[in-house]
Amino acid sequence: MNQTKDTITQQNLTRGLQMALKHPRLISGAVKRAGIWRGSQDYDDFLQEAYLAFAQAYVNYAGDPDGDDGFKAYAFRHIVWRLIDLLRRNRYRQGDVLPDLNLIGGKATDEAELDILLSLQQVAFSGNELDQLVIRDHFLKGYPLSVIAYQQQVTPRALRQHRAALRRQLAEILNYQS
Protein backbone atom coordinates (compact mmCIF):
# COMPACT_ATOMS: atom_id res chain seq x y z
CA MET A 1 0.00 0.00 0.00
CA ASN A 2 2.73 2.42 0.98
CA GLN A 3 4.79 1.56 -2.10
CA THR A 4 1.91 2.29 -4.42
CA LYS A 5 1.35 5.67 -2.77
CA ASP A 6 5.05 6.51 -3.19
CA THR A 7 4.94 5.32 -6.79
CA ILE A 8 1.90 7.48 -7.53
CA THR A 9 3.60 10.50 -5.92
CA GLN A 10 6.72 9.89 -8.02
CA GLN A 11 4.66 9.64 -11.17
CA ASN A 12 2.84 12.87 -10.32
CA LEU A 13 6.15 14.55 -9.59
CA THR A 14 7.49 13.38 -12.94
CA ARG A 15 4.37 14.71 -14.69
CA GLY A 16 4.78 17.95 -12.76
CA LEU A 17 8.37 18.34 -13.97
CA GLN A 18 7.28 17.60 -17.54
CA MET A 19 4.56 20.23 -17.26
CA ALA A 20 7.08 22.67 -15.76
CA LEU A 21 9.22 22.31 -18.87
CA LYS A 22 6.21 23.43 -20.92
CA HIS A 23 5.84 26.66 -18.88
CA PRO A 24 9.27 28.34 -18.76
CA ARG A 25 7.78 31.86 -18.94
CA LEU A 26 5.62 31.25 -15.88
CA ILE A 27 8.59 29.93 -13.95
CA SER A 28 10.98 32.70 -14.96
CA GLY A 29 8.28 35.25 -14.16
CA ALA A 30 7.88 33.78 -10.67
CA VAL A 31 11.64 33.89 -10.16
CA LYS A 32 11.63 37.53 -11.24
CA ARG A 33 8.67 38.30 -8.95
CA ALA A 34 10.64 36.80 -6.03
CA GLY A 35 13.32 39.41 -6.69
CA ILE A 36 15.99 37.25 -8.28
CA TRP A 37 17.54 38.75 -11.38
CA ARG A 38 19.39 37.05 -14.22
CA GLY A 39 22.63 38.75 -13.24
CA SER A 40 22.60 37.12 -9.82
CA GLN A 41 25.26 34.50 -9.24
CA ASP A 42 22.64 32.13 -7.79
CA TYR A 43 20.07 32.64 -10.55
CA ASP A 44 20.49 29.15 -12.00
CA ASP A 45 20.13 27.54 -8.57
CA PHE A 46 16.94 29.47 -7.87
CA LEU A 47 15.61 28.65 -11.35
CA GLN A 48 16.17 24.96 -10.72
CA GLU A 49 14.46 25.28 -7.35
CA ALA A 50 11.55 27.00 -9.12
CA TYR A 51 11.11 24.03 -11.46
CA LEU A 52 11.04 21.70 -8.47
CA ALA A 53 8.55 23.97 -6.68
CA PHE A 54 6.32 23.87 -9.77
CA ALA A 55 6.41 20.07 -9.73
CA GLN A 56 5.61 20.06 -6.01
CA ALA A 57 2.69 22.41 -6.64
CA TYR A 58 1.49 19.96 -9.29
CA VAL A 59 1.52 17.15 -6.71
CA ASN A 60 -0.11 19.24 -3.95
CA TYR A 61 -2.84 20.85 -6.05
CA ALA A 62 -6.30 19.86 -4.82
CA GLY A 63 -7.98 19.79 -8.22
CA ASP A 64 -6.92 18.53 -11.61
CA PRO A 65 -3.77 20.50 -12.50
CA ASP A 66 -3.98 19.56 -16.19
CA GLY A 67 -7.52 20.83 -16.71
CA ASP A 68 -7.94 23.59 -14.14
CA ASP A 69 -7.01 27.12 -15.23
CA GLY A 70 -6.45 28.16 -11.60
CA PHE A 71 -3.46 25.83 -11.33
CA LYS A 72 -1.09 28.23 -13.07
CA ALA A 73 -1.84 30.99 -10.56
CA TYR A 74 -1.47 28.49 -7.72
CA ALA A 75 1.88 27.27 -9.08
CA PHE A 76 3.10 30.84 -9.60
CA ARG A 77 2.33 31.75 -5.98
CA HIS A 78 3.84 28.49 -4.73
CA ILE A 79 7.10 29.18 -6.59
CA VAL A 80 7.31 32.77 -5.37
CA TRP A 81 6.71 31.78 -1.75
CA ARG A 82 9.27 28.97 -1.94
CA LEU A 83 11.94 31.23 -3.42
CA ILE A 84 11.28 34.00 -0.91
CA ASP A 85 11.66 31.45 1.88
CA LEU A 86 14.99 30.35 0.40
CA LEU A 87 16.16 33.95 0.08
CA ARG A 88 15.29 34.61 3.72
CA ARG A 89 17.11 31.49 4.82
CA ASN A 90 20.19 32.47 2.81
CA ARG A 91 20.09 36.00 4.19
CA TYR A 92 19.83 34.61 7.73
CA ARG A 93 22.80 32.29 7.17
CA GLN A 94 24.92 35.12 5.79
CA GLY A 95 24.25 37.06 8.98
CA ASP A 96 25.88 34.36 11.10
CA VAL A 97 29.18 35.64 12.39
CA LEU A 98 30.46 32.21 13.44
CA PRO A 99 28.82 29.70 11.10
CA ASP A 100 30.84 26.68 12.30
CA LEU A 101 29.94 27.22 15.93
CA ASN A 102 27.09 24.72 15.85
CA LEU A 103 29.42 21.98 14.63
CA ILE A 104 31.49 22.09 17.79
CA GLY A 105 30.79 19.45 20.36
CA GLY A 106 32.37 16.36 21.74
CA LYS A 107 36.11 16.40 21.27
CA ALA A 108 37.99 19.45 20.05
CA THR A 109 41.01 18.24 18.14
CA ASP A 110 41.65 21.23 15.94
CA GLU A 111 43.44 24.28 17.34
CA ALA A 112 40.72 26.63 16.06
CA GLU A 113 38.01 24.58 17.76
CA LEU A 114 40.00 24.62 20.99
CA ASP A 115 40.27 28.44 20.79
CA ILE A 116 36.53 28.69 20.28
CA LEU A 117 35.80 26.34 23.19
CA LEU A 118 38.09 28.32 25.50
CA SER A 119 36.45 31.54 24.38
CA LEU A 120 33.04 30.00 25.01
CA GLN A 121 34.13 29.09 28.51
CA GLN A 122 35.42 32.62 29.11
CA VAL A 123 32.16 34.18 27.88
CA ALA A 124 30.06 31.65 29.82
CA PHE A 125 31.65 32.54 33.13
CA SER A 126 31.25 36.26 32.51
CA GLY A 127 27.70 36.00 31.10
CA ASN A 128 24.30 35.79 32.71
CA GLU A 129 22.14 32.68 33.06
CA LEU A 130 20.58 32.94 29.58
CA ASP A 131 24.02 33.31 27.99
CA GLN A 132 25.18 30.20 29.81
CA LEU A 133 22.09 28.30 28.63
CA VAL A 134 22.65 29.29 25.02
CA ILE A 135 26.33 28.33 25.17
CA ARG A 136 25.84 25.03 26.98
CA ASP A 137 22.61 23.76 25.44
CA HIS A 138 22.59 25.34 21.97
CA PHE A 139 26.22 25.79 20.92
CA LEU A 140 27.70 22.72 22.60
CA LYS A 141 24.84 20.24 22.87
CA GLY A 142 23.08 21.36 19.68
CA TYR A 143 19.55 21.72 21.07
CA PRO A 144 17.24 24.00 19.07
CA LEU A 145 16.52 27.36 20.64
CA SER A 146 12.78 26.66 20.55
CA VAL A 147 13.25 23.61 22.82
CA ILE A 148 15.45 25.55 25.25
CA ALA A 149 12.94 28.42 25.29
CA TYR A 150 10.08 26.04 26.09
CA GLN A 151 12.03 24.38 28.92
CA GLN A 152 13.14 27.66 30.45
CA GLN A 153 9.83 29.49 29.90
CA VAL A 154 11.39 32.31 27.87
CA THR A 155 10.65 33.43 24.34
CA PRO A 156 12.67 32.05 21.43
CA ARG A 157 13.19 35.64 20.31
CA ALA A 158 15.01 36.44 23.56
CA LEU A 159 17.28 33.45 23.08
CA ARG A 160 17.98 34.42 19.45
CA GLN A 161 18.99 37.89 20.65
CA HIS A 162 21.31 36.37 23.25
CA ARG A 163 22.77 34.04 20.62
CA ALA A 164 23.44 36.95 18.25
CA ALA A 165 25.08 38.96 21.03
CA LEU A 166 27.21 35.96 22.01
CA ARG A 167 28.31 35.42 18.42
CA ARG A 168 29.33 39.06 18.10
CA GLN A 169 31.19 38.86 21.41
CA LEU A 170 32.98 35.67 20.38
CA ALA A 171 33.81 37.11 16.99
CA GLU A 172 35.49 40.07 18.67
CA ILE A 173 37.42 37.78 21.03
CA LEU A 174 38.56 35.50 18.19
CA ASN A 175 39.19 38.39 15.74
CA TYR A 176 36.85 37.00 13.09
CA GLN A 177 36.04 39.14 10.09
CA SER A 178 32.29 39.44 9.57
N, C-alpha and C positions, 0 to 999 in steps of 0.2 A: 504494500500500500504506500509506504513512504517512498519507495523507489519510483513508483509511477508518478507521484506528486513532484518529485525532484526532476524527473524526466520531462514532465509537462512544463515545469517552470523553465527548464533549459531550452525547450523548444520555443516557448514564448519569448525568452530572452534572445534567442537566435533570430526569430521573426522581427523582434523589436530592433535589433541591430541592422537587419536587412532594410527595414522601413526607414531607419535613421539615415542610411546611405541614400535614400531617395529624397530626403529633405535637408540638403546641406545649407540652404538659405535660412531655414528656420533655426537650425542649430547655430550657424554663425551669427545670426541676429540675436539669439539668446546670449551668446558669449559676449557680444558687443553691449547688450543691455546690462550685463553683469559688470561692465566697466573694464573689460579686458581687451586691449587693443592689439592689432596685428604686430606692432613693433615690440611688444612685450617679449621678454626672453622666455617666459613660461606659456606663451600663447598656444603652442602645439600641445602641451600637457593639458591645459584647460579645455582645448578643443576635443581631445580624446576623452576627457572626463565628461564633456557635454554629450558625446555620442553614447557613452555608457549610461548617463542619466536619462537620455531619451529612451533607451532600451528598458531601463528600469521603470520609467513612466508607462511604457507599453505593457509591462507585466502587471503593474499596480492599478491600471485604469479599471474602473468599475464596469464600464460598458464595453461595447465592441470597438476597439481602437481602429479597426480597419474601416468601419462604416460610419462612425460617429464623427461629425464635423467638430465637435467640442474637444476632441482629443488633441488637436494641434495646439490649442490654447493651453490645455492642461500640461502638455509636454513642454511647451515654452516656459511656463511658470516653474515647472519642476526643475528644468535645467538652470534657470536663473537663480532659484533658491539654492540649489546644490552648489553652484559656482560661488555664490556670495558666501555660503558657509565655508567653503574651501579657502577663499580669500581671507576671511576673518581668522581662520585657524592659522594660516600662514603668517598673517600680520601678528598674531599673538605669539607665535613661535619666534619670530624675528625680534620681539621685544624681550625675550629671555636673555638676561645678561650672562648667566652661567648655564648653558644648555645641557652640559654633561653632568650636572649636579645630581640628577635623579638616578643616574647609573651607578653612583657610588653606593656601596653597601658590602657587607661581608669583609673580605680582606682587601686592604689597600697595598698593592705591590708596586705600583708606579709612584715615582717621586711626586708628580703633580697631584695624584690622588691623596697622598700623604699630606701634602701642603694644604689641600682643601679640607681634609678631615681635622687637621690641627687648627685651622682657621675656624671651622665650625665649632670646635670645642671652645675656642677663645670667645667667639660670639655668644655661644650658649651660656657660658658662665656670666657674661656681662649683660645678657638680655633678660627680659621678663618671662613670665610663665608661658605666654602664647608663643614667644620666639622659641623657647625650649621645646614646646610641643611640635612646632613646625619643623625644627631641625631634627629632632629625634624620630618623630613618627612619619613625617612626609619625606624629608631628604634622605634619611638613613634607612628607614624601614620600607618606604615606598607606598605608604597608605595614601589614598586619595584625600584631598582636603575636605570633600563633602562628608566622608566618614568621620574624620577627626572633628569636624564642626558639629556633627550630630552627637558624638560621644561627649563632647565638652560643652554642649549647649551654647555655642556661639555661631555667628553667621559665617557661611563660607566666604563671603565678601571680606570680612575682617581678617580671616586667615590668608586670603589672597593678598591683601594689603601688607600683612606681616611678611609673607613670603617675598613679595617684591622688595620690601625694605631690606630684608636679610640678603637678598641677592645683590642689591646695590652695595650694601655694607661689605659683603664678601668680595665683590669685584674690586672695591677700593683697597681692601687688605691685600688681595692677590695681584693687584695691578693689572687687571684684565682691561682690554680695550673694548668698549661697547659699540 
